[in-house]
């Protein structure tokens, strides 16, 4: 089942993480645009792996296992690099810590519940929050090139705390 389309999409998201880390070492604006492109690719694969798996009846235990791990690896890598490169400065690091702690808590809870034979499916609210935060991620990566009209600071502050 490793070679079905949904699992390959999930694996491609994991494989994109070193590329995402690498673009931080490329100067702006090229590095910003490449990073944004990688995040758009990751977001699309996150949507389509689940959609295709359900539509083509290719859901697998491996996919159910890898998909949330790919998401958490991507989020954690991105947050660490944003902090390391001062794209999330000062007090704004606190939401980053909250996000990382939440990722670890959800993973631990899912692992615990799996041992108790209880399923914890992803809610529609979780999907909404992820898509709601994309404009903020855009504004971090574009470094002011487009963010002035894509997202204003009050929206960015609110979405970051989600």
WOTAHU-V572733 format. One record per residue. N is the residue number from 0. PSI is psi in radians with two decimals (* if undefined). NEAR is the number of other ideal C-beta (glycine too) atoms within 12 Angstrom. Layout:
# WOTAHU-V572733
N,PSI,NEAR + N,PSI,NEAR
This chain:
# WOTAHU-V572733
0,-0.09,19 + 1,-0.49,16 + 2,0.17,14 + 3,2.79,21 + 4,-0.83,26 + 5,-0.73,34 + 6,-0.62,30 + 7,-0.66,25 + 8,-0.75,32 + 9,-0.77,39 + 10,-0.60,26 + 11,-0.56,24 + 12,-0.72,39 + 13,-0.72,27 + 14,-0.39,21 + 15,-0.23,31 + 16,-0.81,30 + 17,-0.58,17 + 18,-0.75,26 + 19,-0.76,35 + 20,-0.73,26 + 21,-0.60,16 + 22,-0.30,30 + 23,-0.36,30 + 24,0.02,17 + 25,2.36,20 + 26,2.78,14 + 27,2.65,21 + 28,-0.22,17 + 29,-0.81,18 + 30,-0.67,26 + 31,-0.79,29 + 32,-0.69,21 + 33,-0.73,25 + 34,-0.75,38 + 35,-0.74,31 + 36,-0.72,22 + 37,-0.72,33 + 38,-0.65,37 + 39,-0.76,21 + 40,-0.81,23 + 41,-0.74,35 + 42,-0.72,29 + 43,-0.75,21 + 44,-0.58,32 + 45,-0.70,37 + 46,-0.87,24 + 47,-0.47,24 + 48,-0.76,36 + 49,-0.71,31 + 50,-0.83,19 + 51,-0.70,25 + 52,-0.75,29 + 53,-0.77,17 + 54,-0.65,13 + 55,0.14,18 + 56,0.86,12 + 57,0.46,26 + 58,2.42,23 + 59,2.78,25 + 60,-0.67,14 + 61,-0.76,22 + 62,-0.74,32 + 63,-0.51,26 + 64,-0.83,22 + 65,-0.61,31 + 66,-0.92,35 + 67,-0.53,31 + 68,-0.74,24 + 69,-0.75,33 + 70,-0.81,34 + 71,-0.69,29 + 72,-0.74,29 + 73,-0.83,36 + 74,-0.82,34 + 75,-0.76,26 + 76,-0.78,31 + 77,-0.82,38 + 78,-0.77,33 + 79,-0.72,24 + 80,-0.67,30 + 81,-0.70,34 + 82,-0.78,24 + 83,-0.59,17 + 84,0.31,24 + 85,0.48,14 + 86,-0.33,31 + 87,1.57,29 + 88,2.83,14 + 89,-2.34,11 + 90,-0.36,12 + 91,-0.16,23 + 92,-0.46,20 + 93,-0.81,18 + 94,-0.58,25 + 95,-0.72,29 + 96,-0.74,19 + 97,-0.78,18 + 98,-0.80,33 + 99,-0.72,25 + 100,-0.71,18 + 101,-0.75,23 + 102,-0.76,28 + 103,-0.72,17 + 104,-0.82,16 + 105,-0.74,23 + 106,-0.80,23 + 107,-0.73,17 + 108,-0.76,18 + 109,-0.72,25 + 110,-0.78,17 + 111,-0.84,14 + 112,-0.55,15 + 113,-0.67,17 + 114,-0.48,12 + 115,0.18,11 + 116,0.60,8 + 117,2.33,12 + 118,2.48,12 + 119,1.51,21 + 120,2.76,15 + 121,2.33,19 + 122,2.86,11 + 123,-0.58,10 + 124,-0.73,12 + 125,-0.74,20 + 126,-0.72,19 + 127,-0.78,14 + 128,-0.73,21 + 129,-0.86,28 + 130,-0.50,20 + 131,-0.55,20 + 132,-0.19,30 + 133,-0.74,29 + 134,-0.57,28 + 135,-0.73,36 + 136,-0.72,36 + 137,-0.82,30 + 138,-0.53,32 + 139,-0.77,37 + 140,-0.57,38 + 141,-0.22,29 + 142,0.69,25 + 143,-0.12,19 + 144,-0.70,19 + 145,-0.31,18 + 146,-0.38,23 + 147,-0.49,14 + 148,-0.23,13 + 149,-0.72,23 + 150,2.40,26 + 151,2.95,15 + 152,-0.57,17 + 153,-0.70,12 + 154,-0.75,21 + 155,-0.80,28 + 156,-0.77,18 + 157,-0.82,17 + 158,-0.55,27 + 159,-0.62,31 + 160,-0.27,21 + 161,*,23
